[in-house]
Every structure is written in C-alpha cells, then in structure tokens.
Amino acid sequence: MEGFVAKNPEHQLSVQVRIHGNVEKLELQELGCVPKPDKPSEVVIKIDCSTITLQDCMIRRGKWYEMQKLPFVPGSDFIGTIHEMGKEASKNSTFRVGDKVAAAVPSGGNAKYITLPYNSIIRVPPETDSVLALCLSSMYVPAREALDLARKMNTPFTGANILIIGGNGPSGLASIELALLEGANVFTTADERHHQYLSNLGAKCFPIDPNKWLPTLQGKMDVVLDSVCLDAFESSNLALNSAGTLVCTGMSAVYTQGQIRAYGMRDVRDYKAKYCQMRAKYILSNTVYYDRMERFENAPNEYAQHLRYLCHLASKDTIKPLVSSCTPLNSVAATQRAIEHGDTTYGVCVCEPWSTKTETPPSCFSM
C-alpha cells in the first residue's frame, strides 16, 4: 500500500478488504471518476478525515461482533464536506454543497469520498477543525451518551463513583475526561504500563484483571462503563451499589483474547458475544446496553446536539481530545498493525485521505 501512486488525485481512492486476514489483505482501489449520487436522496461527501480503530482490525480479520460484508472499506466515523447532492436531497433537506458534516457508518470512512442518504448525516459547526470534530464525534459523543444512560434525574455526577473498564483506549480516555469534568471520583482499569499516565489525569487505577480490583470496589460504584467484557460483564455488575447502573458499550475482549474452544467447536467467540449481549440486555440487573450505531441511526438530532455542545467545550479548552497519529490512505495498513501490536500513543488514530505523509500531531488540541 505504501508504494501506491494514484493516477488522478481527484478520483475516488479507498482502502478495501476483499479477503479476511492480516494487514497484507488491505489494498488500495482507485476508481476512474469522482462518485455521483446513485439515488435522488443521496449526497456525495468529500472526506476530510476518518477513524482507524481496533474494530477495523478485527473486522478485517473476520472476527468481531458487528461484522460487515466483503468487500469492506474500514473507517466507521468521518468528517467531510458535501460535494454533490441528489435532487431529493437538495429539495427536502437544509444541507447544501460545502456544508461540513459527520456520520457514523458501518464501513466506508477510509476513502476520499462516500455516498450516503442525506438523513444519515449530521451537521458539524463550520469553525470546528475537522480532526477535532472527528475525535468528538467518534469518542466523546458516545462517552457522553453512555454516561447519560446512567444519569439520575438529569443531575451531574459530582461526587459519584464511576468505574471505567479499559481507560487507556480512546473511548476510555474520553469517558474519564467527561466524568472528571463533572466532579466524579473516577476509577479505571488498564494494563499497569498505563497507570502513571491515567493517574496523572486524575483517575484511580487498578489492574485489568477483575480478581485484583473487585475485592476493593465491589458494591461501591454508582456507574460502571464497560467496553471490554472480560467476564460477560459479571464483575462490572458486582461493582455496582444498590442504586448503580452498568452501561455496556462493547465486547472487545471476547475477540482479542484468542479462540474460545467449546463443545467440540474450534471457535465459539461469535456465540459468546451474542450471549454477553443478551445477558446485558435482558438478564443482568441495573444494566443497559449502549449500541452507538443504533443510537446514531435512531436519534441523529440528539447525537448532533451532543456534538455541538462538545465542540463548544473544546473551543474553550474545557476538553482536549488526544490524537495518536494522522496518516494518509497508503499508511492505513501500518497504523492498523500498530494498533494490533499496542504500539500507538494515546488518542484517536486518524486517516486523512487527501494527505501524502504521516504526521504525529500535538498531544492535544489547543483551539
């Protein structure tokens, strides 16, 4: 991928997965044109930047709880500008060519263009930097919505005990920052090499192994956010006090810890993921399951309002999202490899499809 040279820099160029496997299965595909709306209700968006995530890596390998059909274009969040609109989109929406927009999508972000129905995009404040908006839309809005699911009577979390499982990842860091902003007592689990950094942020750190933190925290938490699912959310639920709420936001550990053999089957991770999801939705008490894509699709206006508010906070330096790296399309494979090996710095890994070089940005935004 790194040696790829596009014939026409204005044409569509995307990262694609045609066969499940390692990063060598990633390839760049150039189309001999700029995309046009296929339907009257669609808009073509010129992508400014998009995410590169662990989810992309696992879908590429063929093992994740939200799989996508092949060929698959990684990148589940993007920021871009409207390039062209279908007739129905122009007539029935308030969007116009040149508007800055965002979306959460099953696939398609790691490309120069994407085509979507106009009702599946949200507006981004035009003055907000695109990379900053991407960090807020992809990590901070879901963190805020997850916290809101545990909120009592719309009151702040001042003085509340909040446990964030896996605090070193991009979503964990966003959750920690937002919880601290409200004056919560924040506890987090992470590999010990991350403890000093997370402690400096203001969180109280524990090892990732539930057996090492549950004896101390059991029954004491007002809120637990768990995107890891080490033990089918059991320890996270036990950490709650009688009025607490567990918000399950993911199940990364089900797939990242290797094959699970059972009942004579070589790998039952897909079955375990379905069980964990059903358990969170219907069996565990004081527990809710947060599906980010579902929330974006069902309540885009609410998602957009959260984004506008977070953009405002960022403009005042109240929150400072972290960016790990900004890479062009031909370096997406290298970034995915770094994510899989744990070799990225703290923050969001960003793909900038119109860039030609990899950059390590400042540790955080200063607007």
C-alpha positions as CSV (number, residue, x, y, z in Angstrom):
1,M,0.0,0.0,0.0
2,E,2.8,2.5,0.9
3,G,4.2,2.4,-2.6
4,F,0.8,3.1,-4.3
5,V,0.6,6.2,-6.5
6,A,-2.9,7.4,-7.6
7,K,-3.3,8.1,-11.3
8,N,-5.6,11.0,-10.7
9,P,-5.5,12.6,-7.2
10,E,-9.1,13.8,-7.5
11,H,-10.6,10.4,-8.2
12,Q,-12.1,8.1,-5.6
13,L,-9.5,6.2,-3.7
14,S,-10.4,3.8,-0.9
15,V,-8.8,1.2,1.4
16,Q,-10.5,-2.2,0.9
17,V,-10.6,-5.7,2.4
18,R,-11.6,-8.4,-0.1
19,I,-10.4,-11.4,1.9
20,H,-10.3,-11.7,5.7
21,G,-6.8,-11.9,7.1
22,N,-3.8,-9.9,8.3
23,V,-2.9,-6.3,7.3
24,E,-1.4,-7.6,4.0
25,K,-5.0,-8.2,2.9
26,L,-5.6,-4.4,2.8
27,E,-5.4,-2.9,-0.6
28,L,-6.0,0.5,-2.2
29,Q,-8.5,0.7,-5.0
30,E,-8.8,3.7,-7.4
31,L,-11.9,4.4,-9.4
32,G,-11.6,6.3,-12.6
33,C,-14.0,9.0,-11.6
34,V,-15.4,11.1,-8.8
35,P,-18.6,9.4,-7.4
36,K,-22.1,10.7,-8.2
37,P,-25.3,10.3,-6.2
38,D,-26.8,6.9,-7.1
39,K,-30.2,7.9,-5.8
40,P,-32.0,11.3,-5.6
41,S,-31.9,11.1,-1.8
42,E,-28.1,10.7,-1.6
43,V,-25.2,13.1,-1.1
44,V,-21.6,12.6,-2.1
45,I,-19.3,13.7,0.7
46,K,-15.6,14.5,0.3
47,I,-14.0,13.1,3.3
48,D,-11.6,15.3,5.3
49,C,-10.7,12.6,7.9
50,S,-11.8,9.3,9.3
51,T,-11.0,6.9,12.1
52,I,-8.7,3.9,12.2
53,T,-9.7,1.6,15.0
54,L,-9.4,-1.8,16.6
55,Q,-12.8,-2.6,15.3
56,D,-11.5,-2.1,11.7
57,C,-8.6,-4.5,12.5
58,M,-10.9,-7.2,13.9
59,I,-13.4,-6.9,11.0
60,R,-10.6,-7.3,8.6
61,R,-9.6,-10.5,10.4
62,G,-13.1,-11.7,10.2
63,K,-13.8,-11.8,13.9
64,W,-16.0,-9.2,15.5
65,Y,-19.4,-8.9,16.9
66,E,-20.6,-6.5,14.2
67,M,-19.2,-8.0,11.0
68,Q,-19.5,-6.3,7.6
69,K,-19.9,-7.9,4.2
70,L,-16.9,-8.1,1.8
71,P,-15.5,-6.0,0.2
72,F,-15.2,-3.9,3.3
73,V,-13.9,-0.4,3.5
74,P,-12.7,0.4,7.0
75,G,-13.4,3.6,8.9
76,S,-16.6,3.9,10.9
77,D,-16.6,7.6,11.6
78,F,-15.7,10.5,9.3
79,I,-15.9,14.3,8.9
80,G,-16.3,15.7,5.4
81,T,-17.9,18.3,3.2
82,I,-20.8,17.8,0.9
83,H,-19.5,17.6,-2.7
84,E,-22.7,16.9,-4.6
85,M,-26.4,16.3,-3.8
86,G,-29.2,14.4,-5.4
87,K,-32.4,16.3,-6.4
88,E,-34.4,14.9,-3.5
89,A,-31.6,15.7,-1.0
90,S,-31.4,19.3,-2.3
91,K,-35.2,19.7,-2.1
92,N,-36.0,18.1,1.2
93,S,-33.1,18.9,3.4
94,T,-31.4,22.0,4.7
95,F,-27.9,20.7,3.7
96,R,-26.1,22.5,0.9
97,V,-22.9,21.8,-1.1
98,G,-19.9,22.8,1.0
99,D,-21.5,22.0,4.4
100,K,-19.3,20.3,6.9
101,V,-20.9,17.0,8.1
102,A,-20.3,13.9,10.1
103,A,-21.6,10.4,10.3
104,A,-21.2,7.0,12.0
105,V,-21.2,4.3,9.3
106,P,-20.8,0.5,9.2
107,S,-18.0,1.0,6.7
108,G,-16.6,3.4,4.2
109,G,-14.6,6.0,6.0
110,N,-11.1,5.3,4.8
111,A,-11.7,6.8,1.4
112,K,-11.7,10.1,-0.4
113,Y,-15.4,10.1,-1.0
114,I,-18.5,8.4,0.5
115,T,-22.1,8.4,-0.7
116,L,-24.9,8.3,1.8
117,P,-28.6,9.2,2.2
118,Y,-29.0,12.8,3.4
119,N,-30.9,11.7,6.5
120,S,-27.9,9.7,7.8
121,I,-25.5,12.7,8.2
122,I,-25.4,15.4,10.8
123,R,-24.1,18.9,10.6
124,V,-20.7,20.0,12.1
125,P,-20.0,23.5,13.2
126,P,-18.1,25.0,10.3
127,E,-15.5,26.7,12.5
128,T,-14.5,23.4,14.2
129,D,-11.3,21.7,13.0
130,S,-12.1,18.5,11.1
131,V,-9.8,16.3,13.1
132,L,-11.0,17.7,16.4
133,A,-14.6,17.2,15.3
134,L,-13.8,13.5,14.4
135,C,-12.4,12.9,17.9
136,L,-15.5,14.4,19.4
137,S,-18.0,12.6,17.2
138,S,-16.4,9.2,17.3
139,M,-15.3,9.0,21.0
140,Y,-16.7,11.9,23.1
141,V,-20.4,11.8,21.9
142,P,-20.7,8.0,22.7
143,A,-19.0,8.5,26.0
144,R,-21.4,11.3,26.9
145,E,-24.4,9.3,25.8
146,A,-23.2,6.3,27.8
147,L,-22.9,8.5,30.9
148,D,-26.4,9.9,30.3
149,L,-27.9,6.4,30.3
150,A,-26.7,6.1,33.9
151,R,-27.6,9.7,35.0
152,K,-30.3,10.1,37.7
153,M,-32.9,12.9,37.2
154,N,-30.6,14.8,34.8
155,T,-28.2,15.6,37.7
156,P,-24.4,15.9,37.4
157,F,-22.1,13.2,38.6
158,T,-20.4,15.4,41.2
159,G,-19.1,13.2,44.0
160,A,-20.3,10.0,42.2
161,N,-18.0,6.9,42.0
162,I,-17.5,6.0,38.3
163,L,-15.6,3.0,37.1
164,I,-14.4,2.9,33.5
165,I,-13.2,-0.5,32.3
166,G,-10.3,-0.2,29.9
167,G,-9.5,3.5,30.5
168,N,-6.4,3.7,28.2
169,G,-8.3,3.4,24.9
170,P,-9.7,6.4,23.0
171,S,-13.2,5.9,24.3
172,G,-12.0,5.2,27.8
173,L,-9.9,8.4,27.8
174,A,-13.0,10.4,26.6
175,S,-15.1,8.9,29.4
176,I,-12.5,9.7,32.0
177,E,-12.2,13.3,30.9
178,L,-16.0,13.9,30.8
179,A,-16.6,12.2,34.2
180,L,-13.8,14.2,35.8
181,L,-15.3,17.4,34.3
182,E,-18.5,16.7,36.3
183,G,-16.6,16.2,39.5
184,A,-16.9,12.5,39.7
185,N,-14.5,10.2,41.6
186,V,-13.1,8.2,38.6
187,F,-11.7,4.7,38.9
188,T,-10.3,2.8,35.9
189,T,-8.8,-0.5,34.9
190,A,-5.9,-0.8,32.5
191,D,-2.6,-2.6,32.0
192,E,-0.1,-1.4,34.5
193,R,2.1,0.3,31.9
194,H,-0.8,2.9,31.6
195,H,-1.3,3.6,35.3
196,Q,1.1,6.5,35.6
197,Y,-0.5,8.3,32.7
198,L,-4.1,7.7,33.8
199,S,-3.2,8.7,37.4
200,N,-1.9,12.0,36.1
201,L,-5.2,12.6,34.5
202,G,-6.9,12.2,37.9
203,A,-8.2,8.6,37.8
204,K,-7.5,5.9,40.4
205,C,-6.0,2.9,38.6
206,F,-6.4,-0.8,39.0
207,P,-5.1,-3.8,37.1
208,I,-7.3,-5.1,34.2
209,D,-7.9,-8.4,36.0
210,P,-11.2,-8.3,37.9
211,N,-9.9,-10.5,40.6
212,K,-7.4,-7.8,41.5
213,W,-9.9,-4.9,41.7
214,L,-13.3,-6.3,42.6
215,P,-12.4,-7.0,46.3
216,T,-11.8,-3.3,46.7
217,L,-14.6,-1.9,44.5
218,Q,-17.4,-4.4,44.9
219,G,-20.7,-2.7,45.7
220,K,-19.3,0.8,45.7
221,M,-19.8,2.2,42.2
222,D,-22.6,4.5,41.1
223,V,-21.7,4.0,37.5
224,V,-19.7,1.4,35.5
225,L,-18.9,1.8,31.8
226,D,-17.6,-1.5,30.3
227,S,-16.4,-1.7,26.7
228,V,-14.2,-4.7,27.3
229,C,-16.4,-7.6,28.7
230,L,-13.7,-9.8,30.3
231,D,-16.2,-12.0,32.1
232,A,-19.6,-11.4,30.5
233,F,-19.9,-8.2,32.4
234,E,-20.2,-10.1,35.7
235,S,-17.5,-8.2,37.7
236,S,-18.7,-4.9,36.4
237,N,-22.2,-5.6,37.6
238,L,-20.9,-6.7,41.0
239,A,-19.1,-3.4,41.4
240,L,-22.4,-1.5,41.5
241,N,-24.0,-0.3,44.6
242,S,-27.7,-0.9,45.0
243,A,-28.7,2.1,43.0
244,G,-25.9,2.0,40.5
245,T,-26.0,1.5,36.7
246,L,-23.8,-0.6,34.4
247,V,-23.6,0.6,30.9
248,C,-22.2,-2.0,28.5
249,T,-20.6,-0.3,25.5
250,G,-18.6,-3.1,23.8
251,M,-17.1,-6.5,24.0
252,S,-13.6,-6.2,22.7
253,A,-12.1,-8.9,25.0
254,V,-14.4,-11.6,23.6
255,Y,-12.4,-11.4,20.3
256,T,-9.0,-10.1,21.2
257,Q,-8.0,-12.8,23.6
258,G,-7.9,-15.6,21.0
259,Q,-10.0,-18.5,20.1
260,I,-12.5,-20.0,22.5
261,R,-13.0,-23.7,22.1
262,A,-16.1,-25.4,23.5
263,Y,-18.5,-28.3,22.7
264,G,-16.1,-29.7,20.1
265,M,-16.1,-26.4,18.2
266,R,-12.9,-24.7,17.1
267,D,-14.0,-21.2,17.9
268,V,-17.2,-20.0,19.7
269,R,-16.4,-16.3,20.1
270,D,-19.5,-15.3,18.0
271,Y,-21.7,-17.3,20.2
272,K,-20.2,-15.9,23.3
273,A,-20.6,-12.3,22.0
274,K,-24.3,-13.0,21.4
275,Y,-24.7,-14.4,24.9
276,C,-22.9,-11.4,26.5
277,Q,-25.1,-9.0,24.6
278,M,-28.3,-10.8,25.6
279,R,-27.1,-11.0,29.2
280,A,-26.5,-7.3,29.3
281,K,-29.9,-6.5,27.7
282,Y,-32.2,-8.9,29.5
283,I,-30.6,-10.7,32.4
284,L,-28.3,-8.5,34.5
285,S,-30.0,-6.1,36.8
286,N,-29.3,-2.4,36.7
287,T,-27.7,-2.8,33.3
288,V,-28.2,-1.2,29.9
289,Y,-26.6,-2.0,26.6
290,Y,-25.4,1.0,24.5
291,D,-25.2,0.5,20.8
292,R,-23.6,3.5,19.2
293,M,-24.7,2.9,15.7
294,E,-28.2,2.2,16.7
295,R,-28.3,5.5,18.7
296,F,-26.9,7.4,15.8
297,E,-29.5,6.0,13.4
298,N,-32.5,6.3,15.7
299,A,-31.7,9.7,17.3
300,P,-29.4,11.7,14.9
301,N,-30.6,15.1,16.1
302,E,-29.7,14.2,19.7
303,Y,-26.3,13.0,18.6
304,A,-25.8,16.2,16.6
305,Q,-26.7,18.3,19.7
306,H,-24.2,16.5,21.8
307,L,-21.6,17.1,19.1
308,R,-22.3,20.8,19.0
309,Y,-22.1,21.1,22.8
310,L,-18.8,19.2,22.8
311,C,-17.4,21.4,20.0
312,H,-18.3,24.4,22.2
313,L,-16.4,22.8,25.2
314,A,-13.4,22.1,23.0
315,S,-13.4,25.7,21.7
316,K,-13.0,26.9,25.3
317,D,-10.2,24.3,26.0
318,T,-12.5,22.7,28.6
319,I,-11.9,19.3,27.0
320,K,-8.8,18.4,25.0
321,P,-9.1,15.3,22.8
322,L,-6.0,13.4,22.1
323,V,-4.8,12.4,18.6
324,S,-2.4,9.5,18.2
325,S,-1.5,10.0,14.6
326,C,-2.7,11.3,11.3
327,T,-1.9,9.1,8.3
328,P,-2.7,9.0,4.6
329,L,-4.6,6.2,2.9
330,N,-1.5,4.3,1.9
331,S,-0.4,4.1,5.6
332,V,-3.7,2.7,7.0
333,A,-2.2,-0.8,7.0
334,A,0.8,0.4,9.0
335,T,-1.5,2.1,11.5
336,Q,-3.7,-1.0,11.8
337,R,-0.6,-3.1,12.5
338,A,0.5,-0.6,15.2
339,I,-3.0,-0.8,16.8
340,E,-2.9,-4.6,16.9
341,H,0.6,-4.6,18.5
342,G,-0.3,-1.9,21.0
343,D,2.3,0.5,19.6
344,T,0.1,3.6,19.2
345,T,0.2,6.6,21.5
346,Y,-2.8,7.7,23.5
347,G,-5.7,9.1,21.4
348,V,-7.5,8.6,18.1
349,C,-5.8,7.3,15.1
350,V,-6.9,9.4,12.1
351,C,-6.8,8.8,8.4
352,E,-6.5,11.9,6.2
353,P,-7.3,10.7,2.7
354,W,-6.0,13.8,0.9
355,S,-2.7,13.9,2.8
356,T,0.5,12.3,1.4
357,K,2.5,11.9,4.7
358,T,2.1,10.5,8.2
359,E,2.2,13.1,11.0
360,T,2.3,12.9,14.7
361,P,0.2,15.8,15.9
362,P,0.5,17.7,19.2
363,S,-0.6,15.6,22.2
364,C,-4.0,17.5,22.3
365,F,-5.9,20.3,20.6
366,S,-5.5,23.9,21.7
367,M,-8.1,26.0,20.0
